[in-house]
Amino acid sequence: MKTITIEVPEQLPPEIAASDEDLARQFRLAAAISWYERGLISQGKGAEVAGLTRSEFIDALSAAHVDALQVTPEELRAELSRTLDARR
């Protein structure tokens, strides 16, 4: 894992993070959610970045109101078409 340093104000509201470790976890989770939402990383990689299981990451996506399934309408139509063709 890479280590980075981020400067933040000394006085942050306690609702943001209870400790430096919690703040680091919040930054990792926020980055993972943002990158996943933009289609840059998979759920598995997002979970790894956030330090969560995939299931926990999916729960975090839901809490952040981010769709866990990143499928375009075209991909969904193609999958449906393949499924219907396979049943014929």
N, CA, C and O atoms as CSV, one atom per row, in Angstrom:
chain,resi,resn,atom,element,x,y,z
A,1,MET,N,N,0.847,-1.191,0.000
A,1,MET,CA,C,0.000,0.000,0.000
A,1,MET,C,C,0.881,1.240,0.000
A,1,MET,O,O,1.959,1.263,0.594
A,2,LYS,N,N,0.397,2.258,-0.677
A,2,LYS,CA,C,1.047,3.559,-0.661
A,2,LYS,C,C,0.611,4.324,0.567
A,2,LYS,O,O,-0.491,4.133,1.080
A,3,THR,N,N,1.491,5.192,1.032
A,3,THR,CA,C,1.154,6.097,2.118
A,3,THR,C,C,1.247,7.510,1.588
A,3,THR,O,O,2.228,7.880,0.943
A,4,ILE,N,N,0.212,8.304,1.864
A,4,ILE,CA,C,0.213,9.703,1.461
A,4,ILE,C,C,-0.042,10.557,2.686
A,4,ILE,O,O,-0.552,10.078,3.699
A,5,THR,N,N,0.318,11.823,2.585
A,5,THR,CA,C,0.084,12.771,3.669
A,5,THR,C,C,-0.864,13.848,3.163
A,5,THR,O,O,-0.666,14.412,2.087
A,6,ILE,N,N,-1.889,14.122,3.946
A,6,ILE,CA,C,-2.872,15.147,3.604
A,6,ILE,C,C,-2.946,16.122,4.768
A,6,ILE,O,O,-3.102,15.718,5.920
A,7,GLU,N,N,-2.835,17.400,4.461
A,7,GLU,CA,C,-2.952,18.404,5.502
A,7,GLU,C,C,-4.412,18.823,5.640
A,7,GLU,O,O,-5.076,19.151,4.657
A,8,VAL,N,N,-4.892,18.807,6.871
A,8,VAL,CA,C,-6.255,19.250,7.175
A,8,VAL,C,C,-6.185,20.163,8.393
A,8,VAL,O,O,-5.237,20.077,9.173
A,9,PRO,N,N,-7.167,21.028,8.566
A,9,PRO,CA,C,-7.158,21.900,9.743
A,9,PRO,C,C,-7.144,21.085,11.037
A,9,PRO,O,O,-7.713,19.995,11.107
A,10,GLU,N,N,-6.493,21.626,12.044
A,10,GLU,CA,C,-6.428,20.951,13.346
A,10,GLU,C,C,-7.811,20.763,13.952
A,10,GLU,O,O,-8.117,19.699,14.491
A,11,GLN,N,N,-8.636,21.781,13.866
A,11,GLN,CA,C,-9.941,21.748,14.503
A,11,GLN,C,C,-11.030,21.385,13.505
A,11,GLN,O,O,-11.568,22.253,12.817
A,12,LEU,N,N,-11.344,20.121,13.431
A,12,LEU,CA,C,-12.463,19.658,12.620
A,12,LEU,C,C,-13.597,19.264,13.555
A,12,LEU,O,O,-13.349,18.792,14.665
A,13,PRO,N,N,-14.827,19.451,13.123
A,13,PRO,CA,C,-15.949,19.041,13.981
A,13,PRO,C,C,-15.843,17.550,14.313
A,13,PRO,O,O,-15.472,16.755,13.450
A,14,PRO,N,N,-16.157,17.170,15.525
A,14,PRO,CA,C,-16.053,15.757,15.925
A,14,PRO,C,C,-16.966,14.841,15.117
A,14,PRO,O,O,-16.734,13.633,15.079
A,15,GLU,N,N,-17.994,15.381,14.472
A,15,GLU,CA,C,-18.885,14.563,13.645
A,15,GLU,C,C,-18.159,14.036,12.413
A,15,GLU,O,O,-18.555,13.016,11.851
A,16,ILE,N,N,-17.110,14.716,11.993
A,16,ILE,CA,C,-16.361,14.282,10.815
A,16,ILE,C,C,-15.529,13.053,11.151
A,16,ILE,O,O,-15.548,12.063,10.419
A,17,ALA,N,N,-14.809,13.119,12.244
A,17,ALA,CA,C,-13.965,11.980,12.613
A,17,ALA,C,C,-13.603,12.071,14.086
A,17,ALA,O,O,-13.313,13.147,14.609
A,18,ALA,N,N,-13.626,10.925,14.737
A,18,ALA,CA,C,-13.310,10.876,16.162
A,18,ALA,C,C,-11.805,10.800,16.416
A,18,ALA,O,O,-11.341,11.119,17.511
A,19,SER,N,N,-11.048,10.379,15.410
A,19,SER,CA,C,-9.604,10.213,15.580
A,19,SER,C,C,-8.917,10.380,14.229
A,19,SER,O,O,-9.572,10.439,13.189
A,20,ASP,N,N,-7.599,10.454,14.258
A,20,ASP,CA,C,-6.854,10.536,13.000
A,20,ASP,C,C,-7.077,9.282,12.159
A,20,ASP,O,O,-7.170,9.365,10.934
A,21,GLU,N,N,-7.162,8.140,12.800
A,21,GLU,CA,C,-7.401,6.886,12.076
A,21,GLU,C,C,-8.776,6.894,11.424
A,21,GLU,O,O,-8.937,6.428,10.296
A,22,ASP,N,N,-9.758,7.418,12.129
A,22,ASP,CA,C,-11.108,7.511,11.579
A,22,ASP,C,C,-11.140,8.489,10.406
A,22,ASP,O,O,-11.823,8.243,9.411
A,23,LEU,N,N,-10.409,9.590,10.517
A,23,LEU,CA,C,-10.350,10.558,9.433
A,23,LEU,C,C,-9.716,9.927,8.190
A,23,LEU,O,O,-10.204,10.125,7.077
A,24,ALA,N,N,-8.643,9.177,8.373
A,24,ALA,CA,C,-7.996,8.495,7.244
A,24,ALA,C,C,-8.963,7.505,6.601
A,24,ALA,O,O,-9.018,7.399,5.376
A,25,ARG,N,N,-9.725,6.780,7.420
A,25,ARG,CA,C,-10.715,5.831,6.899
A,25,ARG,C,C,-11.790,6.554,6.100
A,25,ARG,O,O,-12.218,6.078,5.049
A,26,GLN,N,N,-12.224,7.709,6.606
A,26,GLN,CA,C,-13.244,8.496,5.903
A,26,GLN,C,C,-12.729,8.991,4.547
A,26,GLN,O,O,-13.464,8.978,3.561
A,27,PHE,N,N,-11.470,9.427,4.501
A,27,PHE,CA,C,-10.883,9.863,3.227
A,27,PHE,C,C,-10.796,8.705,2.240
A,27,PHE,O,O,-11.126,8.862,1.064
A,28,ARG,N,N,-10.349,7.537,2.719
A,28,ARG,CA,C,-10.238,6.373,1.827
A,28,ARG,C,C,-11.611,5.981,1.291
A,28,ARG,O,O,-11.757,5.688,0.105
A,29,LEU,N,N,-12.611,5.975,2.161
A,29,LEU,CA,C,-13.958,5.601,1.735
A,29,LEU,C,C,-14.516,6.617,0.742
A,29,LEU,O,O,-15.109,6.234,-0.266
A,30,ALA,N,N,-14.331,7.900,1.016
A,30,ALA,CA,C,-14.832,8.939,0.105
A,30,ALA,C,C,-14.172,8.826,-1.265
A,30,ALA,O,O,-14.839,8.951,-2.292
A,31,ALA,N,N,-12.871,8.590,-1.279
A,31,ALA,CA,C,-12.165,8.437,-2.555
A,31,ALA,C,C,-12.677,7.210,-3.293
A,31,ALA,O,O,-12.943,7.276,-4.493
A,32,ALA,N,N,-12.819,6.094,-2.590
A,32,ALA,CA,C,-13.277,4.854,-3.226
A,32,ALA,C,C,-14.680,5.023,-3.808
A,32,ALA,O,O,-14.945,4.583,-4.926
A,33,ILE,N,N,-15.569,5.651,-3.062
A,33,ILE,CA,C,-16.931,5.879,-3.556
A,33,ILE,C,C,-16.911,6.782,-4.787
A,33,ILE,O,O,-17.582,6.497,-5.778
A,34,SER,N,N,-16.152,7.856,-4.727
A,34,SER,CA,C,-16.069,8.777,-5.865
A,34,SER,C,C,-15.508,8.077,-7.097
A,34,SER,O,O,-16.068,8.211,-8.185
A,35,TRP,N,N,-14.431,7.347,-6.950
A,35,TRP,CA,C,-13.814,6.662,-8.090
A,35,TRP,C,C,-14.740,5.594,-8.653
A,35,TRP,O,O,-14.816,5.412,-9.869
A,36,TYR,N,N,-15.453,4.878,-7.763
A,36,TYR,CA,C,-16.392,3.855,-8.231
A,36,TYR,C,C,-17.544,4.506,-8.996
A,36,TYR,O,O,-17.929,4.041,-10.068
A,37,GLU,N,N,-18.082,5.576,-8.440
A,37,GLU,CA,C,-19.220,6.258,-9.068
A,37,GLU,C,C,-18.839,6.780,-10.459
A,37,GLU,O,O,-19.678,6.817,-11.359
A,38,ARG,N,N,-17.590,7.177,-10.633
A,38,ARG,CA,C,-17.118,7.681,-11.924
A,38,ARG,C,C,-16.695,6.552,-12.862
A,38,ARG,O,O,-16.287,6.811,-13.994
A,39,GLY,N,N,-16.788,5.304,-12.402
A,39,GLY,CA,C,-16.464,4.167,-13.250
A,39,GLY,C,C,-14.976,3.910,-13.395
A,39,GLY,O,O,-14.555,3.219,-14.323
A,40,LEU,N,N,-14.179,4.455,-12.496
A,40,LEU,CA,C,-12.728,4.301,-12.584
A,40,LEU,C,C,-12.215,3.019,-11.935
A,40,LEU,O,O,-11.161,2.504,-12.307
A,41,ILE,N,N,-12.973,2.504,-10.958
A,41,ILE,CA,C,-12.561,1.280,-10.264
A,41,ILE,C,C,-13.767,0.366,-10.077
A,41,ILE,O,O,-14.916,0.799,-10.163
A,42,SER,N,N,-13.482,-0.899,-9.822
A,42,SER,CA,C,-14.522,-1.905,-9.586
A,42,SER,C,C,-14.962,-1.873,-8.120
A,42,SER,O,O,-14.359,-1.195,-7.289
A,43,GLN,N,N,-16.022,-2.619,-7.827
A,43,GLN,CA,C,-16.445,-2.753,-6.431
A,43,GLN,C,C,-15.346,-3.381,-5.594
A,43,GLN,O,O,-15.095,-2.954,-4.467
A,44,GLY,N,N,-14.692,-4.393,-6.144
A,44,GLY,CA,C,-13.621,-5.064,-5.409
A,44,GLY,C,C,-12.479,-4.124,-5.081
A,44,GLY,O,O,-11.971,-4.124,-3.960
A,45,LYS,N,N,-12.070,-3.317,-6.061
A,45,LYS,CA,C,-10.983,-2.354,-5.836
A,45,LYS,C,C,-11.451,-1.263,-4.885
A,45,LYS,O,O,-10.678,-0.803,-4.046
A,46,GLY,N,N,-12.695,-0.846,-5.003
A,46,GLY,CA,C,-13.235,0.149,-4.078
A,46,GLY,C,C,-13.210,-0.349,-2.643
A,46,GLY,O,O,-12.842,0.381,-1.723
A,47,ALA,N,N,-13.603,-1.598,-2.466
A,47,ALA,CA,C,-13.567,-2.191,-1.130
A,47,ALA,C,C,-12.133,-2.239,-0.604
A,47,ALA,O,O,-11.881,-1.955,0.567
A,48,GLU,N,N,-11.204,-2.598,-1.477
A,48,GLU,CA,C,-9.791,-2.667,-1.073
A,48,GLU,C,C,-9.278,-1.286,-0.658
A,48,GLU,O,O,-8.624,-1.153,0.376
A,49,VAL,N,N,-9.570,-0.267,-1.455
A,49,VAL,CA,C,-9.136,1.093,-1.132
A,49,VAL,C,C,-9.734,1.537,0.203
A,49,VAL,O,O,-9.044,2.139,1.025
A,50,ALA,N,N,-11.002,1.242,0.414
A,50,ALA,CA,C,-11.702,1.668,1.625
A,50,ALA,C,C,-11.364,0.812,2.841
A,50,ALA,O,O,-11.694,1.180,3.968
A,51,GLY,N,N,-10.714,-0.318,2.623
A,51,GLY,CA,C,-10.405,-1.202,3.747
A,51,GLY,C,C,-11.626,-1.946,4.253
A,51,GLY,O,O,-11.739,-2.236,5.444
A,52,LEU,N,N,-12.548,-2.256,3.330
A,52,LEU,CA,C,-13.796,-2.936,3.679
A,52,LEU,C,C,-13.923,-4.232,2.899
A,52,LEU,O,O,-13.188,-4.470,1.940
A,53,THR,N,N,-14.865,-5.067,3.322
A,53,THR,CA,C,-15.240,-6.204,2.493
A,53,THR,C,C,-16.089,-5.664,1.351
A,53,THR,O,O,-16.568,-4.531,1.411
A,54,ARG,N,N,-16.274,-6.459,0.325
A,54,ARG,CA,C,-17.104,-6.002,-0.797
A,54,ARG,C,C,-18.530,-5.723,-0.321
A,54,ARG,O,O,-19.145,-4.740,-0.734
A,55,SER,N,N,-19.048,-6.581,0.537
A,55,SER,CA,C,-20.392,-6.390,1.071
A,55,SER,C,C,-20.488,-5.073,1.848
A,55,SER,O,O,-21.460,-4.333,1.698
A,56,GLU,N,N,-19.495,-4.786,2.665
A,56,GLU,CA,C,-19.485,-3.535,3.423
A,56,GLU,C,C,-19.391,-2.330,2.483
A,56,GLU,O,O,-20.007,-1.293,2.728
A,57,PHE,N,N,-18.610,-2.481,1.403
A,57,PHE,CA,C,-18.494,-1.391,0.439
A,57,PHE,C,C,-19.825,-1.142,-0.260
A,57,PHE,O,O,-20.207,0.008,-0.477
A,58,ILE,N,N,-20.526,-2.202,-0.609
A,58,ILE,CA,C,-21.851,-2.052,-1.226
A,58,ILE,C,C,-22.791,-1.335,-0.266
A,58,ILE,O,O,-23.565,-0.474,-0.686
A,59,ASP,N,N,-22.733,-1.679,1.012
A,59,ASP,CA,C,-23.546,-0.977,2.015
A,59,ASP,C,C,-23.169,0.507,2.078
A,59,ASP,O,O,-24.040,1.367,2.202
A,60,ALA,N,N,-21.865,0.800,1.993
A,60,ALA,CA,C,-21.398,2.191,2.022
A,60,ALA,C,C,-21.877,2.947,0.786
A,60,ALA,O,O,-22.231,4.122,0.873
A,61,LEU,N,N,-21.887,2.274,-0.365
A,61,LEU,CA,C,-22.416,2.904,-1.580
A,61,LEU,C,C,-23.883,3.273,-1.377
A,61,LEU,O,O,-24.312,4.371,-1.733
A,62,SER,N,N,-24.640,2.353,-0.806
A,62,SER,CA,C,-26.063,2.606,-0.557
A,62,SER,C,C,-26.236,3.795,0.388
A,62,SER,O,O,-27.078,4.662,0.151
A,63,ALA,N,N,-25.446,3.833,1.449
A,63,ALA,CA,C,-25.538,4.940,2.408
A,63,ALA,C,C,-25.189,6.277,1.750
A,63,ALA,O,O,-25.701,7.323,2.147
A,64,ALA,N,N,-24.315,6.235,0.743
A,64,ALA,CA,C,-23.918,7.453,0.029
A,64,ALA,C,C,-24.841,7.749,-1.160
A,64,ALA,O,O,-24.608,8.694,-1.914
A,65,HIS,N,N,-25.886,6.934,-1.319
A,65,HIS,CA,C,-26.845,7.088,-2.424
A,65,HIS,C,C,-26.175,6.958,-3.787
A,65,HIS,O,O,-26.482,7.703,-4.718
A,66,VAL,N,N,-25.249,5.992,-3.889
A,66,VAL,CA,C,-24.566,5.689,-5.147
A,66,VAL,C,C,-25.009,4.300,-5.581
A,66,VAL,O,O,-24.956,3.352,-4.797
A,67,ASP,N,N,-25.445,4.181,-6.827
A,67,ASP,CA,C,-25.882,2.887,-7.341
A,67,ASP,C,C,-24.740,1.878,-7.281
A,67,ASP,O,O,-23.630,2.154,-7.737
A,68,ALA,N,N,-25.022,0.718,-6.720
A,68,ALA,CA,C,-24.011,-0.331,-6.633
A,68,ALA,C,C,-23.771,-0.991,-7.986
A,68,ALA,O,O,-22.699,-1.543,-8.234
A,69,LEU,N,N,-24.772,-0.931,-8.859
A,69,LEU,CA,C,-24.629,-1.519,-10.189
A,69,LEU,C,C,-24.338,-0.415,-11.187
A,69,LEU,O,O,-25.149,0.489,-11.389
A,70,GLN,N,N,-23.195,-0.498,-11.794
A,70,GLN,CA,C,-22.784,0.495,-12.776
A,70,GLN,C,C,-22.934,-0.108,-14.168
A,70,GLN,O,O,-21.953,-0.501,-14.799
A,71,VAL,N,N,-24.169,-0.174,-14.633
A,71,VAL,CA,C,-24.476,-0.769,-15.928
A,71,VAL,C,C,-25.187,0.272,-16.777
A,71,VAL,O,O,-26.140,0.908,-16.327
A,72,THR,N,N,-24.721,0.441,-18.002
A,72,THR,CA,C,-25.388,1.387,-18.903
A,72,THR,C,C,-26.660,0.738,-19.444
A,72,THR,O,O,-26.775,-0.488,-19.443
A,73,PRO,N,N,-27.602,1.535,-19.900
A,73,PRO,CA,C,-28.811,0.953,-20.499
A,73,PRO,C,C,-28.481,0.027,-21.670
A,73,PRO,O,O,-29.133,-1.000,-21.853
A,74,GLU,N,N,-27.480,0.387,-22.452
A,74,GLU,CA,C,-27.090,-0.448,-23.599
A,74,GLU,C,C,-26.562,-1.811,-23.132
A,74,GLU,O,O,-26.890,-2.843,-23.716
A,75,GLU,N,N,-25.743,-1.802,-22.078
A,75,GLU,CA,C,-25.221,-3.063,-21.542
A,75,GLU,C,C,-26.361,-3.925,-21.004
A,75,GLU,O,O,-26.365,-5.142,-21.191
A,76,LEU,N,N,-27.313,-3.304,-20.347
A,76,LEU,CA,C,-28.450,-4.032,-19.803
A,76,LEU,C,C,-29.300,-4.634,-20.919
A,76,LEU,O,O,-29.733,-5.781,-20.816
A,77,ARG,N,N,-29.544,-3.869,-21.985
A,77,ARG,CA,C,-30.301,-4.390,-23.121
A,77,ARG,C,C,-29.570,-5.566,-23.771
A,77,ARG,O,O,-30.193,-6.569,-24.120
A,78,ALA,N,N,-28.260,-5.444,-23.933
A,78,ALA,CA,C,-27.467,-6.518,-24.541
A,78,ALA,C,C,-27.520,-7.776,-23.681
A,78,ALA,O,O,-27.658,-8.879,-24.209
A,79,GLU,N,N,-27.412,-7.624,-22.382
A,79,GLU,CA,C,-27.476,-8.778,-21.471
A,79,GLU,C,C,-28.852,-9.429,-21.540
A,79,GLU,O,O,-28.955,-10.655,-21.583
A,80,LEU,N,N,-29.900,-8.630,-21.551
A,80,LEU,CA,C,-31.256,-9.157,-21.657
A,80,LEU,C,C,-31.439,-9.902,-22.967
A,80,LEU,O,O,-32.037,-10.978,-22.991
A,81,SER,N,N,-30.935,-9.343,-24.048
A,81,SER,CA,C,-31.038,-9.973,-25.346
A,81,SER,C,C,-30.308,-11.328,-25.363
A,81,SER,O,O,-30.833,-12.312,-25.884
A,82,ARG,N,N,-29.095,-11.370,-24.788
A,82,ARG,CA,C,-28.344,-12.624,-24.712
A,82,ARG,C,C,-29.089,-13.671,-23.881
A,82,ARG,O,O,-29.110,-14.851,-24.231
A,83,THR,N,N,-29.690,-13.236,-22.797
A,83,THR,CA,C,-30.435,-14.152,-21.933
A,83,THR,C,C,-31.649,-14.711,-22.667
A,83,THR,O,O,-31.910,-15.913,-22.626
A,84,LEU,N,N,-32.384,-13.839,-23.333
A,84,LEU,CA,C,-33.571,-14.289,-24.075
A,84,LEU,C,C,-33.189,-15.227,-25.228
A,84,LEU,O,O,-33.864,-16.231,-25.460
A,85,ASP,N,N,-32.113,-14.902,-25.947
A,85,ASP,CA,C,-31.638,-15.757,-27.034
A,85,ASP,C,C,-31.223,-17.122,-26.513
A,85,ASP,O,O,-31.473,-18.131,-27.173
A,86,ALA,N,N,-30.607,-17.178,-25.368
A,86,ALA,CA,C,-30.137,-18.440,-24.797
A,86,ALA,C,C,-31.303,-19.329,-24.392
A,86,ALA,O,O,-31.173,-20.553,-24.393
A,87,ARG,N,N,-32.431,-18.738,-24.048
A,87,ARG,CA,C,-33.615,-19.524,-23.622
A,87,ARG,C,C,-34.401,-20.058,-24.803
A,87,ARG,O,O,-35.258,-20.923,-24.622
A,88,ARG,N,N,-34.138,-19.573,-26.001
A,88,ARG,CA,C,-34.909,-19.992,-27.175
A,88,ARG,C,C,-34.382,-21.273,-27.725
A,88,ARG,O,O,-34.906,-21.781,-28.717
